[in-house]
């Protein structure tokens, strides 16, 4: 499971592709590891998950209107930029941690 955290964190450092799914998975891994992801290296993924829980994941996008997707993509782009430095720090902590 924690090998998955390293793989996902590395992927997120390389690209914003599949951002929401990766963030959600990292939040879940943090919750499993600590009981809650808060105040851990996974904290930011919990915050982003909470802030984006209304945005469509990849498997739902085909059912959404074009107008909704444009709004959602704009909001997600703003969130990605807002949290970018925190995400980079968290991902680097996860990747460099031997205990993950």
N, C-alpha and C positions, 0 to 999 in steps of 0.2 A: 504494500500500500504506500509506504513512504518513498519507495523507488518511483512510484507514480508522481509523487509531489515534486521530486527532483526533475523528472521528465517534463512535467507540466510547467514548472517554473522556468526551466530552460527554454521551452517553446514560447512562453510568454515574453521572455527577454529578447527573443529573436524576431517576434512578429505579433501583431495585434489580431491575426486571424483566429477566429473561434474564441475571441476574448471572453465573452460571457460564459460559455461552457467551461473554459479553463478556470475562470474565477470561481464559478460555482463549485467545481470539483476541488479546488484548493481549499475553499471554505469548508467543505465536507471533510476533507482529510484533516484539517486543523481541528475540527470538532471531534473527530474520532480519536485523534492523538491526545488532545487535552481535555476532552469533555465539552469544552467551548473554545472557540478560536480567539476569543477576546484577550488582549494583552499578551499575545504571542506573536511569533513571526507571521502567522496566518491572519492576524487581526484585520489588515486592510482588505482582505478578500471577503471577510464577513461584512464589512462596511459597504463595499461595492455590491455585494450580493443583495443586501438590504435596499440599497439605493436603486437597484436595477431590476427588482423582482417583477416589475410590470412590463419589462421589455421582452420581446419575443426571442426565444432561443432558436437555433437553426432549424430544428425539427418542426417548429410552429410557423416559421416565416411564410411558407407557401400558402398558408390559410389567411394571411393578413392582407389588407388592402395596400396598394402602392402608397397611398397618402400616409397611412399609419407607419409603414416601413421607413419612409423619408423622415418623418418626425422622430421615430425611434433611433434611426441611424445617426441623426444629428445629435440627439441627446447622448447616445453612447459615445460618440466622438468627443463630446465635451467632457464626459466622465473619464474617458481614457486619458485625456490630456490633464485633467485636474489631478488625478491620482497617479500619474506616470512615475514621478520620483519615488513615491511611497511604494509602488508596485515593484520598481526596480530594486529598491533596498530589500524588500521582503523576499523577492525571488533570489537575490544574491545570498541572503541569509539561508534560505532553504537549500540552495544548490551547494553552498559551502559547508552546511551542517552535516556532521557524521552521525548525528543522532536522529535524523529524519528518516 
